[in-house]
């Protein structure tokens, strides 16, 4: 969607259309036919498996229209729409993930068309769902973008043009949304991109003016704290994260994320005593959190951070510990696996990491390398992609050219016998020629019941095997895993998990392990809730059940409908049955059959 000059379009229109068809059919595309930014977006769209021939986006049914962004933007977008009165241009506001919050369209024909392609409130126009478009591509690039006609990845958008500009928060600088101007391709004008950029700047200024007393109170408390110390100071609330120069300089981005997640947890729990936090980079810091209140309302909190030097006494400070950088969990089986991996690395023993997909095999290999050799090279080769001789050449060069680093070959159980023999030969040759002057090597595998001869020969080169436990064997670690993963998914650790939602998560057997948990939380953050506290009704329907048998697609749809009906009725089974057209006896039977469990209110 675009601000491309009208006169420039016809000359290259047919050439651009043909270039898109060639791209979609995996043919060579002349880069002179497509702008660099558009071609890069096409590649991203293809990697996301975006469908180019039909409308297919997620819908957020409980759209939050009371966001500060919406309040600040509404008068600005209304004035812009009045300024464009009489023109076929739609003015659109989205949140930071591309979900449309509002749309103002003066032209009836355009308005109806936008409904058919779901460019409407509640639907996401993120690039990962729709492909190249003014909203999603601007958010992805972090800069104003125009997309014209056939530059769209999806063919149902090629009769449109639009210009999008991201909106940055005036204090944090993070992207909080986007403003987009959409029109018919035939009406595209270079002024659109300028208007979108200007509107985004005006909304940014309005956000500053509308920040509210509690944000200003937090900012005032932050400035006072900075004047009193030369140490690390942070200010945190649901929408804002501010850190002073010392914190930015001394804390790695991964450390910042973990620290903010702990800070939100401490502030929410109203704990006054300082805590110790082991950070992903291996450092330990003391963190003290002080709530800031404005009248009777929480305005956030001030966080003071000071490093704990080796040998320094921690006193009676509570400890929030990570045994390995970026790894959380205290279950007995999990901790034993962590210690075994740590011991193998320290001893320089090559290691086989076994376990189910998503259990954390690669994460542990990365963590132990980071703990002892953070500056050293770590090369990861995925055997699942071993479709030619190049991958084995990569393994050979890593073994001979980077002895001080580490090499992880993933998913070796997926290799065929010739590939297993080639890998075994390269590893054996390197050991015989270079002795101990080799990188630390680990391989990961899903432990087969009966290893093939080639896999058995390969494993003989590795003196140690550690079996990583599935998440269901240390499910109690969800209480630490969920806040940790949310700190990675949400800005500044601004999202938590309610007790009711946690109880539902603890009931699942997690066949996909930690990776499945991460994807579930990612889905909740992107489609349901990005700040505050995740509630039980934010979770997908399958996590409201304890059913252990596989459901047919039809049964899964029925189960989801019953869960949604129960949530909408506040757990009242009679009202839910009436809304679903079921008898009371039927809904009670199906709740039992599907193992549906809802939190008590």
N, C-alpha and C positions, 0 to 999 in steps of 0.2 A: 504494500500500500504506500503511496508515494507523493512526492512533490517534484516529479520530473517534468521539465518543460513540455508543453503540449506539442510543440512543433518537432521535438526530437523523437517522439514515440513512433510515428508511422514508418520512418526510415528503417528502424531496427526491429520493428514489432514482429514481423514474420521470422527474421533470423533468430530472435530471442525465443520465440515459440518453438522453433525447430531445435534450438539448443536444449531447451528443457526436456523435450521429448527424447532427445539423444541421451541426456543424463538419466532420465527415468528408465531407459531401456539399456543402461550400462554401456553406452557407446561413448567414444571419445568426444569431448566438448572443447571447442576452440575457446580459450580463455578471453580472446578479444571480443567474443560475442556476449559475455556476461561480466558484470562488475565483480571485482574480487570479493567484496563483502557479501554479495548475493550467492556466489559460487560456494563460499565457505559455509554459508547458511544451508545451502542445498545438501552439502556433505553432512552437516550435523543432522539435518532432517532425515536423511537416509539412514544414518547410524541409529536414530531413534525409531526407525521402522514406521515413520509416519505414512498413513495411507493417502495417496495423492488423488484418489478418484471418488472419495465420499467423505461426508461430514462425520467426524467421530471424535468428540471431545468430552471430557468429564464435566459433570454439573455439580455445583455446590448448592444443595437445597436450602441450607440455613445461612444464607448470605448475611454477613454482618455489615449493615449499612450505617452503623453508628461510629465508624472509625474516624479518628481525627482527620485523616486524609480526605474522607468524603465530605466532612463538614467544612474543611478549609477550601476544597476545590469547587464545591457546588456553585457559589456565587460567581466565581471566575469563569467556569465553563458555561454558566447560564448567560453571562454577558457576551462571551465569545459566540455562542449560538445566536444571540440576538444580532450581533454584528454581521453574522453570515446569513441573516434572514433572506429567504428567497433563493438560496443556492442549495444544491443537492449535496450537502455535506453533513455527516454525522459526527458529533463530538462525543468521545468515549473516554471513560476513566476506568483504569484497572488497578488491582493491587499489585504487590511486588512479584507475585507468581503468575500474573497474566489473567487472573479471573476478572471478568468485567463487573464493575460495581455500578456503573450508570451509563446511560446512552441518551443523547438528545439529538433527535433527527427532525428536521423541518420538512422533509420531502416524503410523501406517503409511499411512493414506489420504492425508494431506497430503504425506507423503514421496513417494509414488508420483505424485501430481499434479505436484509440483515437478519430478520427472524428465521428465514429458511436456512441460512448458513450458520445459525446459532451464534452470531456475533451480538450477544444479548446478555443482560445481567445474569450472573450465576455460571456462565460457561467460560471455560478457560481457553485463551488464545495464546498459551505458552507455545514456544517453538517446538517443544517435544511432543505436542499433541496435534498441532496444525501445520507445522513446518514454517517455512519462510513467510513472514507477514510483519506488518509495521509494528504491532504490539510486541510479539514474542521476540523478534529479532532485535528490536531496540533494547529490550530488557536483557537479552543475552549479550549484546555488545556493550551495554552500559553507556550508550550514546544515541543521539537522535538518528533515526533511520527512515528512509523512504523506500517503499517497495511498489513497483509499478507493474500492473497487468501480469504478463507472463513471467515476471520475476518471482511471483508466488510459487511455492512448491506445489500446493494443491490446485488442481485445475479449476475447481469450483470458485476460486477467488480471482481468476484472471480477468474478470470484467470490472475489477475494482482497483482503486489506487488509494494509498493511505500513507500518512506520515506519523510516526510515533516518537515520543521523547520520554525517557525515564525521569522520574521525579525523585530527587535526593532529599533526605531529611536534613534540615538546616543545621542541626547540632551534630548528629552522628555521621552524616555523609552517606549513610547506607541508602540503597534504593528502596523506596516504600511503595512505588506504583509507577504508572505511566499514563500519559495523555495521548490520545490518538485521534487523528482527523481522517475520516474515510469518505470517499466519493466514488462516483463512476469513473472508470478509466478514461473515458472521453472528456471528462471535466477536470482532469488533473492539472494542477497549477503549481509552479515552483514556490508560491507563497505558503503552501501548506506546511512545509518543514519549518519555516520561520515562525508561523503561528503556533505550531505544536511546541517548539522550543520556548517561545515567549510564555505560553500558558504554563508550561512546566516550571519556569523560573518564578512566575507569579504565585503559583501554588506553593512553591518552596518558601517564599517570603511569608505567605499567609500561614503556613505551618509554624513559622517562628513566632508570629504575632499571636497565634491561637494555642501556643504550647500549654498555656494554663499555669495557674499559680503553683501547683505542686511540682511541675517540671522546673519552674524558676526557683522554687525553694530548694530542690535537689541541686541545681546548678550553683546556687549561693553557698550551700553546705560544702560542695566540692571545692569551690574556690577558697573557702576558709580552711579546709583540710590541707590544701596544697600550700597555703601560706605558712602553715605550722610545721611542715616536714619537708625534707628533701627526698623522702622515700617514695615508694610506689603507692599511688592513690588511684582508685577507680570509683566511679559513681554508676549505679545500676538501678533501672526500674524496668517495667514491662516494655517500654518503647525506646529507651535511651541507654547507651553505654558510653561513658566518657573515661578516658585514662590519661594520666599525665605523661610527660616526656620520659620520666624514669621507667614507668611501666612499659611503655612502647619499646624502649631501648633494651630493657633487661629480660622481657618475657617473650619467648618464642610464640608464634601464633597458636600452636597446639597447646602450649601452656596457658595462654590467655583463655582459650575455649574451655579447658577443664576448670580453671580457676573461677571463671564466671559461673559455670554450672554449679560448683560448690557454693559460691557466694549466694546465689538465688536460693539454694536449699537451706543454707544457714539463716538467711534473712526470713524466709518463710516460716521456719521452725522457731524463730525468735530466740535463737541461742546466743547468749552474751559472751560466753567464754571463747577465747581464740582457739583456732584449730590449726593443725599442721596438715599440709597437703603435699603429697608426693606428685611431682609434675612429670609429664611424658619425657622431658629431656633429662630426667634423673635427679633434678634438684628438689630440695625440700624447702618449703616456705611456711611462715606463720601468717595466718590470715585472720584479721579481726574485722568484724562487720558491725556497723552502727546504723540502725534504721533512722530514716528521716521522715518526719510526719508534718503534714500541713493541716491544721485544725484537727479533725477526727479521721483524716484519710492518710494512708501510707503513700508517701511520695517516692519511695525507693530506699536506697541505702548507700552509705559510704564504706568502701572497703580499703583497709590498710594492709599492705603486703610487705613482709620483710623476710629476707633469705635466712635460712638456718645453715650455718657453716658446719663442716664436719667436726665432730667432737663437741659441738655446742649443746648445752643441756636444753631439752625441750620443756622442762618443768612438768606441770600437770596438764599441759595443753592436750586436748583431744586430737587423735591422729586419724586422718583420712588417707589411707595408704594405697599405693599401687605397687605391687611387687615388681612388675615390669612396666616400662614407659608405655602409656596408652592402653594398658590392660587392666580391667577391673574384675572383681569377683573374688569371693572368699570361700566358695564351696571346696570341700576337702579334695574331691577328685580333680577339680580345676587347678587348685594350688599345687597339688602333687605334680601335675603335668607341667605347670610353669617352672617348678624347681628342676624337673628332669631336663627340660629344654635348656634352662640356664646352665645346669651342670655340664651338659654336652658341649655347649658353646665355649665355656671357660676351659674345658679340657681339649678343645680343638677337634672333637670327634664329629665325623660326618654323621648326619642324622636323618632318619626316616620319620616323617610326621604322618601318622595315620589317623583316620577318623572320618566321620560322615561329612558330606558337603556342607559348607557354611559353619562348621564347628569352631573355626578360629585357627586352623593350622598355619596359614600364611601370616596371620596377624601375630602369632607367637614368634615366628621366625624373624619377622621385621622388628618386633619389640626387643628381642634379646640382642640382635645386631645393633640396634640403636643404643641400647644400654652400655655396651662395651666398646663400640666403634662407630659413634654417631657420625663422624666425619668421613668414614670409610665408604667405599663403593659397595652398593648392594644391587645385584642384577637378578631380575626375575624372568625366567623363561617358562612359557606355558606350553607344556607338551601337547595339550589339546589342539594347538595351532601348528603342530609339526607336520606341515604338508609338503616339505621339500628339503633339500640338503642344507639350506641356509641356517636352520635352527641348530643343527649339530655343529656347524662352523662357529656359531655364536658361543656355544658351550666350550668348544676347544679354545677359542681366543680368551674367554673369561678365565679359564684355568691357567693359562700360561702368561697372560699379560697383566693380570691384576691379582697377584698373590696376597695382597694385604686386605682384600675385600671379602665379599661373601656372594655365593651363588645359590639361588633357590630354583629348582626345576619343579614346576607344579604338575599335578595330575598325571604322574607317570603311568598310572594304571590304565590310561587311555591309549597308550602307545601300542602299536602292533609289534609282532615279534622282531621283524627286521630293524625297526626303530629302537627297540629295547636293546638289541644286540649292538647297534651302533653307539648308543649312549654308554653302555657298559664298557665297550672297547675304548672309547675316548677317556672315560674316567680311570680305567685301569692303566692305560698308557701314561696318563698324566702322573699318576702315583708312582709308577716305576721310574719315570724320568726325573721328576722334580721332588720326590720324597715328601717332606713336610712343608716345602716352600710352595704351598697351594692355598687358595682361598678356602674358607669354611663352606662346605657344601651341604645342602639339605634338599630332600625331595619330599613331595607330599603325595599322598595316595588315599583313595577310599579302599580300606583293607578288604581285599577279595577273600571269599571263603577258600578258594583253591587258587593260589598264585600260579600264573603261567610259568613255564620254565625260564623264559626270558626275564620276567619280573623277579623271580627267585634269585637268578644269577646277579641281577643288579643290586638287590638288597644285601647280598653278601659283602659288597664293598662298604657298607655302612654298619659300623659296629653297634649302633644304638638305634632303637625304635621306640618312639613315644606315641602312645595312643591318646588322642585328644578326646575327652569325654563329650558326648552330645549334650546339648543344653538341657534336655529333660532330666539328665542325671545331676545337674546342679542348678535346677530352676530357681532356687532361692536367690541366686545371683541376679535375677531380674531387678531386684530392688536397687542394685548398684548399676546394672547395665542400662536400664531405661533412662535414668537421669544423665548418664554419661553419653549415650547415643543422642539424646535430645539436645545436649549441649553442642554437639556437632551439627545438628540439623537446624537449630533455631538460632537466631541472631542474639548473641550475647547471653545465652543461657536463659532466655526469657520464657521458656516453656517448661512446664512440669507435668507430672502424671498424678491424677487424683487417686485416692485409696481404692475407690470403687473400680476404676479402670485397671489399676494394678492387680486387684483380685481376679479380674477376668483374664488378664495376661498370664497370671500364675497358674490358671487352670488348663492352659493349652499345653499340648505335648511337644510343640515346636519341631515338626519333622525336618524343617529347613534350617533349624538351629539359629545361631546368632544372626546370620545373613537374613533369614526370614523375619526375625524381630526387627532388624534395621529397616527392611523394606516396608513392613507394616507401619512403623513409626514415620517413615518418610512419606508414605501415602497419607497418613493422618495430617502431618504438617502441611503438605502441599494442597490437600483438598478440603480439610476440615478446620484445623486450628493452628495458628502460628504464634500466638502469645497466650499467656495465662496458664490454665490448667486443663489438661486433656481429661474429658469426662468419659464415663462408660459409653454414652451414646455416640461418641466420636469414633469408636472402634468399629471396624468392619463386622458385619453380622456374624460371621463364622466364629468370632471370639466371644460370642454370647452363648456358646454351646459347649457341652462336654461330650458330644457324640463322637464315638471313635470309629464308626463305619463310614466308608466312602459313600457320599450321596450322589445320586444322578443329577444332571443339570437341572431337571425339573424340580427335584426335591430341594436342591440348593436354593432355587428361586423362591419356592414356597417357604422354606425356613427363613430366608432373608425378609420376606414380606411379613411373616409373623413377628420376627424380632422388631422390625420397624413399627409395626402396629402396636406392639407392647410398649415400645419406647414412647411413641406418640400419645398413648393413653396413660402414661405414667405408671405402667405396670398393671393396669386394670384389665384383667383377662376378658371380662364380659364386654367392656367397651371395644376392646381390640377385636373380639370375635364378631361383634356387630359391624364394625368398620370393614372387616375382611369378608363378610358374608358367610361366616361359619357359625355353627351351633356352639354352645358352650362346651358340650361334651367333646366335639371335634377338636377345638383348640386346646383343651386340656390334654387330649390324647397325643396331639402332634407336638406339644411342648415336651411331653415325656419322651416321645419317639426320637425327637431331634436333640434331646438333651439341652434344651434352651435354659440358660441361667441368666437372670437379670439381677442387678444389685438391689439390695433392700433400701428403701427410702424412709 
